[in-house]
Amino acid sequence: MKLTVDTDAGWVSVEGDPDRTRVPLASAEAFALVSETWLRAGWDAKYVYSFTWLGRPIIQLPEDMFRLQEVIYRTKPDVIVETGVAHGGALVFYAGLCRLIGKGRVIGVDVEIRAHNRAALEAHELFDAITLIEGDSSASTTLAKVKAAIGERDSVLVLLDSNHARSHVLAELDAYAPLVTPGSYIVAMDGIMEKLVGAPRSQPDWRFNNPCQAVREWTADHPEFVVEEPQFLFNEGMVRERVTYWPDAYLRRLR
């Protein structure tokens, strides 16, 4: 697909799609087309590698974190579990939200928490709300440690941001979905991988080896969960769909 953006004429021209030859620039459809291109360009330029949150690198699209904070505020979980720690910026983000809300704590799980990242997190002002667990997120021994850190009556929200291979996400869904309380969510991040084949740092098998494919397969056998988009609680504009690296990521537990 080729786009031509003509700001003087106020049109976005689309080559290769007979149903969308030209759309008004001042439209939700044009915004979606340009956003899709922006997401790809941002991947190529490693845009998400340029942010910190309260001093810690946070390798996430700001739009995704902004939508997620509203979900956290609405559900007010007692525990937020995230697989994949990296530099720990996301853990600090969630811990800060918990402090603002007045409840909640965070468990971060990673197969390897590097010494300098652990030291920086342990020295952070919000570390009293964070528990770090090192180990393969889908291993039974690791899962046992996570369960031991969750109270019997705690409400739980889970975020999957470790190994994004289809098989690993399926294993994490099997392992962590039972921890999610009804009305809360398990979120399988970075499903945009299936749209990035051919981009720098991508792999040919990403077309099927990605979190979105794992979610499709897993939810087909688990009717107690439904894929549900985060609500736009305030929206006076035309845009109705998220700009996101996490398409079809939010699985809400019904029962």
Backbone torsions as a table, in degrees:
resi	resn	phi	psi	omega
1	MET	NA	135.5	176.9
2	LYS	-119.1	133.9	178.0
3	LEU	-112.9	142.0	169.6
4	THR	-124.1	119.2	-179.5
5	VAL	-101.5	116.2	-179.8
6	ASP	-112.1	95.0	-176.9
7	THR	-71.3	-27.5	178.6
8	ASP	-68.5	-45.4	-179.9
9	ALA	-83.3	-19.2	179.3
10	GLY	79.4	36.3	-178.9
11	TRP	-132.6	153.5	165.5
12	VAL	-115.6	118.6	179.7
13	SER	-96.1	138.5	-176.4
14	VAL	-120.0	121.1	174.8
15	GLU	-99.3	135.8	177.9
16	GLY	94.9	3.2	177.3
17	ASP	-134.5	98.3	-175.0
18	PRO	-63.1	-20.5	-179.9
19	ASP	-83.8	-13.4	-178.5
20	ARG	-135.8	62.4	-177.3
21	THR	-66.3	-43.1	-178.7
22	ARG	-153.1	129.4	180.0
23	VAL	-127.7	149.3	179.7
24	PRO	-62.6	137.6	178.6
25	LEU	-60.1	-36.1	-179.6
26	ALA	-86.5	59.9	179.6
27	SER	-145.9	156.3	177.3
28	ALA	-64.3	-32.7	-179.3
29	GLU	-66.1	-42.9	177.5
30	ALA	-64.3	-40.5	178.4
31	PHE	-60.1	-41.2	-180.0
32	ALA	-64.8	-41.7	-179.9
33	LEU	-64.7	-47.0	-179.1
34	VAL	-67.6	-36.9	179.9
35	SER	-65.5	-39.3	177.7
36	GLU	-60.8	-41.0	177.0
37	THR	-68.0	-39.4	178.6
38	TRP	-62.8	-40.9	178.7
39	LEU	-61.4	-43.3	179.1
40	ARG	-66.0	-44.4	179.2
41	ALA	-62.8	-38.2	178.0
42	GLY	-64.5	-37.4	175.6
43	TRP	-62.7	-48.1	-178.7
44	ASP	-59.4	-37.8	-176.1
45	ALA	-90.5	1.7	-178.6
46	LYS	56.0	45.0	-178.3
47	TYR	-56.7	-41.0	-175.1
48	VAL	-70.6	-8.9	178.0
49	TYR	-88.3	24.6	-176.1
50	SER	-124.5	14.9	-175.3
51	PHE	-121.0	150.3	169.8
52	THR	-128.1	159.4	172.8
53	TRP	-130.6	114.5	-177.5
54	LEU	49.1	44.5	172.4
55	GLY	94.1	-10.7	-178.8
56	ARG	-112.0	135.0	176.8
57	PRO	-56.2	135.6	179.4
58	ILE	-130.0	104.8	-172.2
59	ILE	-89.4	74.1	-178.6
60	GLN	-144.5	154.4	173.3
61	LEU	-73.0	125.7	-177.9
62	PRO	-54.1	-37.3	178.7
63	GLU	-58.7	-39.4	-179.8
64	ASP	-66.6	-42.0	-178.9
65	MET	-68.3	-34.6	-179.9
66	PHE	-66.7	-40.8	176.9
67	ARG	-68.1	-40.1	-178.1
68	LEU	-64.0	-37.4	-178.4
69	GLN	-62.2	-32.6	179.1
70	GLU	-69.9	-36.1	176.2
71	VAL	-64.4	-43.0	178.6
72	ILE	-63.9	-42.0	179.9
73	TYR	-65.2	-38.5	-178.0
74	ARG	-71.1	-40.6	-176.2
75	THR	-87.7	-24.4	178.7
76	LYS	45.9	62.1	-179.0
77	PRO	-70.2	151.4	172.2
78	ASP	-75.1	-31.6	-178.7
79	VAL	-136.9	133.0	171.1
80	ILE	-111.6	119.1	177.0
81	VAL	-103.9	127.2	174.1
82	GLU	-124.2	127.6	170.9
83	THR	-91.4	131.1	-174.9
84	GLY	99.2	107.9	-175.9
85	VAL	-104.2	-43.6	-176.2
86	ALA	51.4	-122.6	-178.1
87	HIS	-84.7	-12.0	175.4
88	GLY	92.6	3.9	-178.5
89	GLY	-61.3	-38.0	179.8
90	ALA	-66.8	-38.9	177.6
91	LEU	-60.7	-41.3	178.0
92	VAL	-65.2	-39.3	177.3
93	PHE	-57.8	-49.8	-179.0
94	TYR	-66.7	-40.5	179.7
95	ALA	-62.0	-39.1	177.4
96	GLY	-64.5	-40.1	176.7
97	LEU	-63.0	-42.2	178.4
98	CYS	-58.8	-43.0	-179.6
99	ARG	-65.7	-40.5	179.0
100	LEU	-65.7	-40.5	-180.0
101	ILE	-70.1	-31.6	-179.6
102	GLY	97.5	12.8	176.3
103	LYS	-161.0	159.2	173.7
104	GLY	105.8	155.3	175.2
105	ARG	-149.1	171.5	-169.0
106	VAL	-126.0	138.8	172.8
107	ILE	-118.7	122.3	178.3
108	GLY	-109.0	129.3	-176.4
109	VAL	-120.8	132.1	177.0
110	ASP	-152.2	146.1	179.1
111	VAL	-64.7	-27.9	175.8
112	GLU	-146.6	115.8	173.3
113	ILE	-101.4	106.0	-174.3
114	ARG	-64.5	147.3	-171.2
115	ALA	-56.5	-42.3	-177.2
116	HIS	-70.0	-32.3	176.8
117	ASN	-72.0	-41.4	177.0
118	ARG	-60.9	-44.7	-179.0
119	ALA	-61.8	-42.1	-179.8
120	ALA	-66.0	-39.3	178.5
121	LEU	-68.3	-42.7	-179.3
122	GLU	-64.4	-24.3	178.8
123	ALA	-89.7	-5.5	-174.8
124	HIS	-76.5	149.6	-178.0
125	GLU	-61.7	-24.3	-176.9
126	LEU	-100.1	9.6	-174.8
127	PHE	-66.6	-21.4	179.5
128	ASP	-65.1	-12.8	177.4
129	ALA	-103.1	8.2	-173.9
130	ILE	-122.5	135.0	170.8
131	THR	-117.9	129.9	179.1
132	LEU	-104.6	132.6	177.6
133	ILE	-128.6	121.6	-178.6
134	GLU	-99.6	130.9	178.7
135	GLY	154.5	164.0	175.4
136	ASP	-58.4	121.7	-172.2
137	SER	-60.4	-29.3	-177.3
138	SER	-93.9	-2.8	-179.4
139	ALA	-73.9	145.8	-177.4
140	SER	-62.7	-36.1	179.8
141	THR	-65.9	-38.9	177.8
142	THR	-68.6	-45.0	-179.9
143	LEU	-60.4	-36.2	178.8
144	ALA	-62.8	-38.9	178.0
145	LYS	-66.4	-39.0	178.6
146	VAL	-63.8	-47.1	-179.8
147	LYS	-60.8	-37.3	-179.2
148	ALA	-66.7	-22.8	-178.9
149	ALA	-91.0	1.3	-179.4
150	ILE	-112.4	129.6	179.2
151	GLY	-73.5	158.1	-176.0
152	GLU	-61.0	-32.9	-177.2
153	ARG	-102.5	5.8	-177.2
154	ASP	-71.0	137.5	168.8
155	SER	-84.2	142.5	-168.9
156	VAL	-132.3	136.1	170.7
157	LEU	-120.3	136.5	-175.4
158	VAL	-122.3	137.4	179.2
159	LEU	-123.5	124.5	-177.6
160	LEU	-103.8	108.1	-176.8
161	ASP	-141.0	40.0	178.1
162	SER	-106.0	-120.6	177.1
163	ASN	-71.5	121.0	-173.8
164	HIS	-93.3	8.9	176.4
165	ALA	-62.7	144.9	-177.7
166	ARG	-50.7	-48.1	-176.1
167	SER	-64.3	-38.0	-178.9
168	HIS	-71.9	-40.5	177.9
169	VAL	-63.6	-39.9	175.5
170	LEU	-59.5	-43.0	179.1
171	ALA	-64.6	-39.9	178.3
172	GLU	-67.7	-39.2	177.1
173	LEU	-61.1	-43.8	177.4
174	ASP	-61.1	-40.2	-174.3
175	ALA	-76.7	-42.3	-168.7
176	TYR	-101.6	-21.6	-179.6
177	ALA	-57.9	-37.6	178.5
178	PRO	-62.6	-19.2	178.8
179	LEU	-78.4	-21.5	-174.6
180	VAL	-72.9	132.6	179.8
181	THR	-85.1	150.7	179.2
182	PRO	-53.7	134.8	-177.2
183	GLY	92.2	-15.9	178.9
184	SER	-97.3	-172.5	-169.1
185	TYR	-133.1	154.6	159.8
186	ILE	-119.9	130.5	-171.3
187	VAL	-116.9	120.2	178.9
188	ALA	-98.3	101.8	-170.4
189	MET	-80.1	160.9	170.1
190	ASP	66.8	33.5	173.9
191	GLY	-66.7	-11.2	177.6
192	ILE	-60.6	-13.5	178.3
193	MET	-48.9	-38.0	-176.2
194	GLU	-67.0	-16.3	179.1
195	LYS	-100.2	2.1	-172.8
196	LEU	-108.8	8.8	-179.5
197	VAL	-58.1	129.0	-176.9
198	GLY	98.0	-13.0	177.9
199	ALA	-79.1	160.1	173.6
200	PRO	-56.3	143.0	178.2
201	ARG	66.6	17.2	175.7
202	SER	-104.0	171.7	177.8
203	GLN	-127.0	148.1	-178.7
204	PRO	-57.7	-31.2	-176.1
205	ASP	-81.6	-0.9	179.8
206	TRP	-61.9	-19.9	179.9
207	ARG	-58.5	-31.0	178.9
208	PHE	-124.6	-17.9	-177.0
209	ASN	-97.9	78.9	-171.5
210	ASN	-157.4	166.5	-178.3
211	PRO	-62.0	-36.1	-179.6
212	CYS	-61.3	-42.0	178.2
213	GLN	-63.9	-40.3	177.4
214	ALA	-61.7	-42.4	179.9
215	VAL	-63.3	-43.0	179.9
216	ARG	-59.6	-46.4	-178.1
217	GLU	-67.6	-43.0	-173.4
218	TRP	-70.5	-44.3	-177.2
219	THR	-68.0	-25.6	177.6
220	ALA	-61.2	-26.1	-179.0
221	ASP	-107.3	5.4	-176.5
222	HIS	-134.8	79.9	-177.9
223	PRO	-66.7	-10.4	177.7
224	GLU	-74.3	-7.4	175.9
225	PHE	-121.0	148.1	176.7
226	VAL	-135.4	139.7	174.8
227	VAL	-72.6	122.3	-173.7
228	GLU	-138.6	123.4	179.5
229	GLU	-70.3	143.2	174.0
230	PRO	-59.6	142.2	179.8
231	GLN	-75.2	143.3	168.2
232	PHE	-88.1	96.1	-174.1
233	LEU	-70.0	-22.5	174.3
234	PHE	-135.6	127.5	179.4
235	ASN	-160.2	102.7	175.3
236	GLU	-104.4	12.2	179.7
237	GLY	-106.9	-167.3	-176.6
238	MET	-95.7	-18.6	-174.2
239	VAL	-76.9	129.6	-178.6
240	ARG	-119.4	-4.6	-177.4
241	GLU	-123.1	144.0	-178.2
242	ARG	-67.7	145.5	163.4
243	VAL	-89.8	115.3	-164.4
244	THR	-154.0	151.8	166.2
245	TYR	-93.3	-0.9	-174.6
246	TRP	-119.9	60.5	178.2
247	PRO	-67.0	144.2	177.4
248	ASP	48.4	42.7	-172.0
249	ALA	-97.3	-27.6	-170.5
250	TYR	-89.6	114.0	176.7
251	LEU	-108.9	112.6	-179.6
252	ARG	-93.5	134.4	177.5
253	ARG	-82.3	125.6	-178.7
254	LEU	-86.4	-35.3	-175.8
255	ARG	-153.8	NA	NA
